[in-house]
């Protein structure tokens, strides 16, 4: 049986630990993982960084730098060779979908396609009413500053988020067919749900989720079953939530566990819980 962690990070993320990649891999091996995908945040487009909206820490700490790309590629290849007889290590990226930057993002992936196995396509940035594209998961204050309606009209923020995720899925369909595509942490917008006392998704947003799942199914994409939300102090849920996991299972969408580890101790976090929930929902 394959035991896979499909969403992990490295010291190149700039918002995690500086522990060597070897330590991540060795922990995965010790936990019995047979497959491990390194999915560091791909460099953000230069023009996007030049017009970045949000705290400077978010600008400098959201992804690897383009100047680090060669070192990242070399590091992944190194551990693939070093641990080849112990675990199957896949090379990948977590790619931020950014509206109006689709051409740059696609060109980047095409240029890297010869060594890429898997890509997690995620949404961390949303356009707001002022047409500024701002981070939604840096901290609660930043979310409220650029999306003040999160206080009084949270369903409109949810709508904006799911509409953007839908665009990201359409974008993902234009990437090379030989790269495994996974849609990342589909309910990340709930990261600060306890801080803002957010409600459940309303009927309209549930319909958007249903449409989104059908789109993922029809494109034969995987869904990131991300355990990181369980550790977030203002969240306490997986991404996506269990009701969406149930719907995805019913549709036959492949869910792939992801620790979203940014430090060695997080590798494999809550794996048994998420696998148990998935199997339970399959009955």
C-alpha positions as CSV (number, residue, x, y, z in Angstrom):
1,X,0.0,0.0,0.0
2,X,1.3,3.5,-0.9
3,X,1.6,5.8,2.0
4,X,2.0,9.3,0.6
5,X,2.6,12.8,1.8
6,X,1.7,14.9,-1.2
7,X,2.2,18.5,0.1
8,X,5.5,19.4,1.9
9,X,7.9,22.3,2.1
10,X,11.6,23.0,2.7
11,X,13.9,25.7,4.0
12,X,13.3,27.6,0.7
13,X,9.8,28.6,1.7
14,X,11.0,31.5,3.9
15,X,8.1,31.1,6.3
16,X,9.1,27.7,7.8
17,X,12.1,26.2,9.6
18,X,15.7,26.1,8.3
19,X,16.0,22.3,8.9
20,X,17.7,20.4,6.1
21,X,15.5,18.5,3.6
22,X,17.2,15.3,4.7
23,X,15.6,15.6,8.1
24,X,12.1,15.8,6.5
25,X,12.8,12.8,4.4
26,X,14.2,10.7,7.2
27,X,11.1,11.5,9.4
28,X,8.8,10.5,6.5
29,X,10.8,7.2,6.2
30,X,10.6,6.6,10.0
31,X,6.8,7.1,9.8
32,X,6.5,4.5,7.1
33,X,5.8,6.8,4.1
34,X,6.6,5.2,0.8
35,X,6.1,8.3,-1.3
36,X,6.9,11.9,-0.6
37,X,6.3,14.9,-2.8
38,X,8.4,18.0,-2.3
39,X,6.2,20.9,-3.2
40,X,7.9,24.2,-2.3
41,X,6.2,27.5,-3.1
42,X,7.2,28.4,-6.7
43,X,8.7,31.8,-7.2
44,X,6.1,34.5,-7.6
45,X,6.0,36.5,-10.9
46,X,8.4,39.5,-10.8
47,X,5.7,42.0,-11.8
48,X,3.4,40.7,-9.1
49,X,6.2,41.2,-6.5
50,X,6.8,44.7,-7.9
51,X,3.2,45.7,-7.2
52,X,2.8,43.5,-4.1
53,X,-0.1,44.4,-1.8
54,X,0.3,43.5,1.9
55,X,3.0,43.4,4.6
56,X,6.6,43.4,3.5
57,X,7.0,40.1,5.4
58,X,4.5,38.5,3.2
59,X,6.2,39.8,0.1
60,X,9.5,38.5,1.1
61,X,8.3,35.3,2.9
62,X,5.6,33.8,0.7
63,X,7.8,31.7,-1.7
64,X,11.2,30.9,-2.8
65,X,13.1,33.5,-4.8
66,X,13.7,33.0,-8.5
67,X,17.4,33.1,-7.8
68,X,17.0,30.0,-5.5
69,X,15.3,27.9,-8.2
70,X,18.5,26.1,-9.3
71,X,19.5,25.3,-5.7
72,X,16.0,23.9,-5.0
73,X,16.1,21.7,-8.1
74,X,19.6,20.5,-7.2
75,X,18.5,19.8,-3.6
76,X,15.5,17.7,-4.6
77,X,17.5,15.7,-7.1
78,X,20.1,15.1,-4.4
79,X,17.7,13.6,-1.9
80,X,16.0,11.6,-4.7
81,X,19.3,9.9,-5.3
82,X,20.3,9.6,-1.7
83,X,17.1,7.9,-0.5
84,X,16.2,6.1,-3.7
85,X,16.2,2.7,-2.1
86,X,14.1,3.8,0.9
87,X,11.3,6.1,-0.4
88,X,10.0,7.4,-3.7
89,X,10.6,11.2,-3.7
90,X,8.7,13.2,-6.3
91,X,9.7,16.7,-7.4
92,X,7.1,19.4,-7.4
93,X,5.9,22.9,-6.7
94,X,3.0,24.5,-4.9
95,X,2.0,27.1,-7.5
96,X,0.1,30.2,-6.5
97,X,-2.7,30.9,-8.9
98,X,-2.8,34.7,-9.6
99,X,-5.5,36.2,-11.7
100,X,-4.0,38.1,-14.7
101,X,-0.7,36.4,-14.4
102,X,-1.8,33.1,-16.0
103,X,0.6,33.5,-19.0
104,X,3.7,34.0,-16.7
105,X,2.7,31.1,-14.5
106,X,2.1,28.8,-17.4
107,X,5.4,29.7,-19.0
108,X,7.2,29.0,-15.7
109,X,5.7,25.5,-15.4
110,X,6.5,24.8,-19.1
111,X,10.1,25.8,-18.5
112,X,10.3,23.4,-15.5
113,X,8.2,20.6,-16.9
114,X,11.1,18.3,-17.8
115,X,11.9,17.6,-14.2
116,X,8.5,18.1,-12.5
117,X,6.3,15.2,-11.3
118,X,3.5,17.0,-9.5
119,X,2.1,20.5,-8.9
120,X,-0.3,21.6,-6.2
121,X,-2.2,24.6,-7.5
122,X,-3.3,26.8,-4.7
123,X,-5.0,30.2,-3.9
124,X,-3.3,32.3,-1.3
125,X,-4.1,35.7,-2.8
126,X,-7.5,37.3,-3.8
127,X,-8.5,40.4,-5.6
128,X,-10.5,42.8,-3.4
129,X,-12.9,45.6,-4.3
130,X,-10.1,48.0,-5.1
131,X,-8.7,45.4,-7.5
132,X,-5.7,44.8,-5.3
133,X,-4.5,41.2,-5.0
134,X,-3.8,40.6,-1.3
135,X,-2.8,37.6,0.9
136,X,-5.7,35.9,2.7
137,X,-3.7,33.7,5.1
138,X,-0.8,35.8,6.3
139,X,-2.6,36.9,9.5
140,X,-6.1,37.9,10.5
141,X,-5.3,41.6,10.5
142,X,-4.1,41.6,6.9
143,X,-7.2,39.7,5.8
144,X,-9.5,42.2,7.6
145,X,-7.6,45.2,6.2
146,X,-8.0,44.2,2.5
147,X,-11.3,42.3,2.9
148,X,-13.2,44.2,5.6
149,X,-16.4,42.5,4.6
150,X,-15.1,39.4,6.4
151,X,-16.7,41.0,9.5
152,X,-20.2,41.6,8.3
153,X,-20.5,39.9,4.9
154,X,-18.3,36.8,5.1
155,X,-20.3,34.9,2.4
156,X,-19.1,37.5,-0.1
157,X,-15.5,36.8,0.8
158,X,-16.2,33.1,0.5
159,X,-17.8,33.7,-3.0
160,X,-14.8,35.7,-4.1
161,X,-12.5,32.9,-2.9
162,X,-14.4,30.0,-4.6
163,X,-14.7,32.0,-7.8
164,X,-11.0,32.4,-7.8
165,X,-10.4,28.7,-7.0
166,X,-12.6,27.9,-9.9
167,X,-10.4,30.1,-12.2
168,X,-7.4,28.3,-10.8
169,X,-8.8,25.0,-11.8
170,X,-9.5,26.3,-15.3
171,X,-5.9,27.5,-15.4
172,X,-4.6,24.2,-14.2
173,X,-6.3,22.5,-17.2
174,X,-3.9,24.4,-19.4
175,X,-0.8,22.8,-17.8
176,X,1.1,19.8,-19.3
177,X,-0.9,16.6,-19.1
178,X,2.0,14.5,-17.9
179,X,2.3,16.5,-14.6
180,X,0.0,15.3,-11.8
181,X,-2.2,18.2,-10.8
182,X,-3.7,18.6,-7.3
183,X,-5.9,21.4,-6.1
184,X,-4.5,22.7,-2.9
185,X,-6.2,23.3,0.5
186,X,-9.6,24.1,-1.0
187,X,-11.1,25.8,2.1
188,X,-8.1,27.9,3.1
189,X,-10.4,30.9,3.4
190,X,-11.6,29.4,6.8
191,X,-8.1,29.6,8.3
192,X,-9.2,32.3,10.7
193,X,-12.8,31.1,11.3
194,X,-12.6,31.2,15.1
195,X,-11.0,34.7,15.1
196,X,-13.8,36.1,12.9
197,X,-16.5,33.7,14.2
198,X,-17.2,32.7,10.6
199,X,-20.4,30.9,9.6
200,X,-20.6,27.8,7.5
201,X,-20.9,28.2,3.8
202,X,-24.4,29.3,2.7
203,X,-26.5,27.6,0.1
204,X,-25.1,29.6,-2.8
205,X,-21.5,28.9,-1.8
206,X,-22.3,25.2,-1.3
207,X,-23.5,25.2,-4.9
208,X,-20.2,26.8,-5.9
209,X,-18.4,24.1,-4.1
210,X,-20.5,21.4,-5.9
211,X,-19.6,23.0,-9.2
212,X,-16.0,23.2,-8.3
213,X,-15.9,19.5,-7.4
214,X,-17.5,18.6,-10.7
215,X,-14.9,20.6,-12.5
216,X,-12.1,18.9,-10.5
217,X,-13.6,15.5,-11.3
218,X,-14.1,16.3,-15.0
219,X,-10.5,17.5,-15.3
220,X,-9.2,14.3,-13.5
221,X,-7.4,16.4,-10.9
222,X,-6.6,15.3,-7.4
223,X,-7.7,17.1,-4.3
224,X,-5.2,18.0,-1.5
225,X,-6.5,16.6,1.8
226,X,-4.5,19.0,3.9
227,X,-4.0,18.4,7.6
228,X,-2.4,21.8,8.4
229,X,-5.6,23.4,9.4
230,X,-6.0,21.1,12.3
231,X,-2.9,22.8,13.9
232,X,-4.0,26.4,13.2
233,X,-5.2,28.1,16.4
234,X,-8.0,29.9,14.7
235,X,-9.1,26.9,12.6
236,X,-9.1,23.3,13.8
237,X,-10.4,21.7,10.6
238,X,-8.8,20.0,7.6
239,X,-8.8,21.7,4.2
240,X,-11.2,20.8,2.8
241,X,-13.8,20.3,5.6
242,X,-15.2,16.8,6.1
243,X,-18.5,17.5,4.4
244,X,-16.5,18.4,1.2
245,X,-14.4,15.3,1.7
246,X,-17.6,13.2,1.7
247,X,-18.8,14.9,-1.5
248,X,-15.4,14.4,-3.2
249,X,-15.4,10.7,-2.2
250,X,-18.9,10.3,-3.6
251,X,-17.7,11.8,-6.9
252,X,-14.7,9.5,-7.1
253,X,-12.2,12.4,-6.8
254,X,-8.8,11.2,-5.6
255,X,-7.9,12.8,-2.2
256,X,-4.2,12.9,-1.4
257,X,-3.0,13.5,2.1
258,X,-0.8,16.5,2.6
259,X,0.9,17.5,5.8
260,X,1.8,20.9,4.4
261,X,4.9,20.5,6.6
262,X,7.0,23.7,7.0
263,X,9.0,22.0,9.7
264,X,10.2,18.5,10.3
265,X,7.9,17.8,13.2
266,X,4.9,18.4,11.0
267,X,5.7,15.7,8.5
268,X,2.9,13.1,8.6
269,X,0.8,15.2,11.1
270,X,-2.7,13.8,11.6
271,X,-2.2,11.2,8.8
272,X,-4.0,8.4,10.6
273,X,-7.0,10.7,11.4
274,X,-7.4,11.9,7.8
275,X,-7.1,8.4,6.4
276,X,-9.6,7.1,8.9
277,X,-12.1,9.8,8.0
278,X,-11.6,9.1,4.3
279,X,-12.1,5.4,4.7
280,X,-15.1,6.0,6.9
281,X,-16.7,8.3,4.3
282,X,-16.1,5.6,1.6
283,X,-18.3,3.1,3.4
